Amino acid sequence: MDTDKILELLFYTLPALITGAVAYSFFQSFVKNEHHRRRFLLHRDNQKTALPLRLQAYERMVLFLERIEPSKLLIRVSPLSQNKEDYQNYLIAQIDSEFEHNLTQQIYVSDACWNFITTAKNSTIQMIRKANLDPQIESADKLRESLLNDLFDKASPSSAAIAYIKNEISEFL
C-alpha cells in the first residue's frame, strides 16, 4: 500500500514539475528577450544622441585638415619677416595650434581615422621642415614658393586623410 501511495504521489507531482519547468523556461526566455529589447532601445536612443556628435567631430577634423593643407595654409599665413626659420616655426605653430584646438574630437572618431589625421599633420610639418633644409631657399617667400611648387607634383597629406574620413563616414551612414 505504501508503494501505491508513492506511485500516486509521483503521478500527481510529475506533471506539476514538468509544467513548472516549462513555465520557468518560458519565463527565462521572456526575461532574456526583454533584456535584449531594453538594450536595443537604449542603444538606439544613444545613437540618436551620438551620431550628430560623431558627424560634428568628423566635420571639425575635415576643417582642420583643410586649414593645414599646405596650399591653403601658405596663402592664409603670410611671413612676418624674411627669415625662413621664423616662417617655418610660425607655420608649424599654426598647425599645432589648430591640432590642439581639435584634440578632443579624437573620442568621437575611430582610432584608424585619428591615426590618419595625425599622420597628415606630421607629414605636413615634415614637408615644411624638409623644404626649409634646402640650401637654395634663402627667404620666407622662397620657402613659400618651394612648398607650393612641391604640391603641384603630388597630393597633400591632408587630401588622403580627408578621403579616408569620407570613406569612414559612408560606412556608418
Secondary structure as UniProt FT lines:
FT   HELIX           2..68
FT   HELIX           70..76
FT   HELIX           84..101
FT   HELIX           103..107
FT   HELIX           111..132
FT   TURN            135..136
FT   HELIX           140..153
FT   HELIX           157..172
//
